[in-house]
């Protein structure tokens, strides 16, 4: 049969359903903890529709939920064979599923369920359905996210006090299997990202107490260590590791072993957090955060280049109307969502996706503009969280870093309007430019040679954050950038960044300014510092001055710091974007630049995925070799430009 | 313990949850049929909050869903005893429950869960929770609607062909119990509102096919007759009749036995349809329809005077933002919702409810105004349904009956603004007046002496509907009303009303004009006609000219007409409002009029509930006696006004 069927649903509901499940699954110290923001859910009922003009055939419709099929207003029950006579017909399937994901699967030689079907939520216009090529059999259920599984055994086992400590060698996420238990054994299972956490049974962040069975398969958890208190003598454990089967399409290698190790650890950290969407950290909250996801998307583009996870994340975060609060309640995270959308489009060029989600971007920007103060600056309302970073930024009134993001937001919304041929480009660009003028007027401090945090307080406090954004988003003039470099980025008196989140942005700014020496020093001391301490995954935050288990504490919890945090994987972006030097200059890498830099290294090589093609760069002190598998590329090398021909290596003696 | 606890939830979610369940429960001829409008659902997560200043005590919190308790940011698991130290504390409970109703129950001597708690949906302001005094025990679940049950046996049993027909004497709604079945007996159960439907097994609207058990309790259905095809020899059946325990606070009795019978049948019909909300009919769709509910609320006020069911209905119908379509997709039903809200307030004076739901009324009116055409008239968009009635109204362009409703809507919204001391009263009244002027200009046809259906078509077609609304809502001048009476209401050439729905409105208009003779003729021929045919409940539609099972057909289905339809109970309103003559003149019957009319009857007596008080009227050709149990009443009799003193009978010789 040529007619391929898929499970189909209301566009966006699959992503919203799975992100919702992620959000509602958090447990800590024995209690459930839903997110502190509004939860979006799928529509409770959906009407699917297909107009056909066929020579006749049949259909069998499977429904996830309750409902019926109608052909030209004659109704049928699900799973029954319906004969379709030759001619023009309207097929509809009405489905309700409160508490699930309304979806259908139609086996048919005339109207298989695929992207040609439309639907609505019994309101609004019909628009194309959502589907996923994975769900192509009637006996699948799109409520089950398609993970893969691998059975993993501990690499070490140690009797400590009245329990056994198992070490799986590195952090995992999965289902713990316990076999050989006595049925009357009251077993305590203590999970740890660190050895200390697993053994500190009063404070382990996640625990399970079980009894009554000979074998168990516990709910999915994240951990490296398991400490089991038990009286059974023959217990054996293993883990059904649950993961997304992502293939690394990008890579980077160099003569610096530590940097290679950082890339390796960062890649593993990142992979663990790539699931239904980009998670922040695999153990603690496992929530989807827009700012974290913004950086994850940048990383993803130089590693997995998985378009789907970016789209799932963007849809899952924006949810449905009405927009009543900032994404994750965070002002900067709303703004970063819009920038992420644009960068996503630039990478993959998926105009269908862009045009479908664009109305929500408009709504989100409209919501953000309700937060403009009398001076035209965006400012947090009492219920809004001005996050920016875990750092002592002076958050009084309208904060400079937020304005930097808004300048960029207006500019990317202008570009998006242009791409979609929607009015508003000039007005948006004008808003961006006018805001830039006002930001310079209110926030640029000539004496400090930098942008200040707040103009309201009168303190002219300078932190790195707004200044980093000013460079990242080309808001600072060349002169300002130079001043920022000297007065902020190289200034030891300006409080240092402590999160890999903003450290990632700082490296971006530094590399952009050509400060490779500083970049490499930071990589060595900051990421290298964690690895020196034995980290197999990158942490949520790192203070070099701390000692021992101090490193594991955060948010007033002894082990609340996430030791496997996606935003730690920033170096993957850094190496791809600045050392291999590959980036898109038009949507979907239709055109792109390759501008390699050796920095302080002797040799680099690697591949960058460019929307179903690749660029491979090899560079040492003698020779540069670049090959792109598609047209559109321009090599920029020592001020010269070279057109890259598809699959023809361009080799230059240095 | 003095501290009474209740299950509490996000205000409105209880109503939305139960109305959603009603809407998603429809089955016909073996398939599920969700409504053709958008389904509203409860919030998936809710944050409950209470600030306390106590001398210390304890709390135990039960959660319907997943979540935790926090006291001053220290978190606890559900069902655990939490000690509260003396002083000021903030208690929060965070709950998620996708697919259910997030709710909590707090046993406590310091912060029992009651109306003093607030909540939000992790967005928006905190506002008082919803609760229901019925749910006052921890082991209850507010997802189970508090019906009562009574076991009912059939009154007759008859062997017909290879099955047995059971007659329960009148329509019921409940769970059919079958005992004594052979386990291998493939039993067919055919439900009928009529004997014919139950026996016509290929066409019975609802059927169950069961096998494998000795006894069954089938899902709740509506029926009077059951026909069971079975090979078991010892089957016995009974029904667990499910109903809302409503007490009739109003009543009416007169010297006309048929009218008394009509009241009795109407009351039973109405009671069967008073459940989670006002249903349209108990058998077929069992959905909640705003226009039907508008009339049900009018009936309710003279029978059960149950404020709660009106509020459940109003909340369940309006749902949540965004408003994307008309209520039930029907233009007139949106408008009737707003009028119903005002009339509800006038009856019960519940300003708390009014102020909580008022923002949704504003949103609904704003939505309706997106449907104004260039002439300023409201008009259906392609996806809107202009219903008005099952009648041949000329629905071309803007339809007159809709304008009548909109005139009334502006006027009641003006009154509501005034009651709530919200700006806009004058502007709304102006809109109402201006629309009235334009309606007279465009729709009043001097030649026909009536309002025409449509000014677009040029046909000057006249039906009863717009003209009835013009009288009901005091839009017609005295002169116009007189003309309408002669040219429309008494005009045999104007198509007759066929539904009790609009027949109810017609009687209202006729009684208002003092046309009691016609009213009584209609009662006798129309309602009396159904009763003559053996109806124990009032039908959805009645054409006196039909014969036999023709009466049961509708919507192209042999038995699709509902034979127990709430809108058939209009005479209850008629007798209370016009014969007993009781109606409120300010909110909550603070002031009210009693203006009895004997019509063509010799004797009437009855009681009208007036917001926790009553008025009892007895009138015959010799004497009038009126007694109200509260102050505020004015008797109007033969052009004179008499002040009614509480509990003091006022007796007048006629």
Interface residues (C-beta under 8 A of the other chain):
Chain A: X20 X24 X29 X30 X31 X32 X33 X34 X35 X36 X37 X38 X39 X40 X41 X43 X44 X45 X47 X66 X67 X68 X75 X76 X77 X78 X94 X95 X96 X98 X99 X100 X121 X122 X123 X124 X321 X322 X324 X325
Chain B: X20 X24 X29 X30 X31 X32 X33 X34 X35 X36 X37 X38 X39 X40 X41 X43 X44 X45 X47 X66 X67 X68 X75 X76 X77 X78 X94 X95 X96 X98 X99 X100 X121 X122 X123 X124 X321 X322 X324 X325
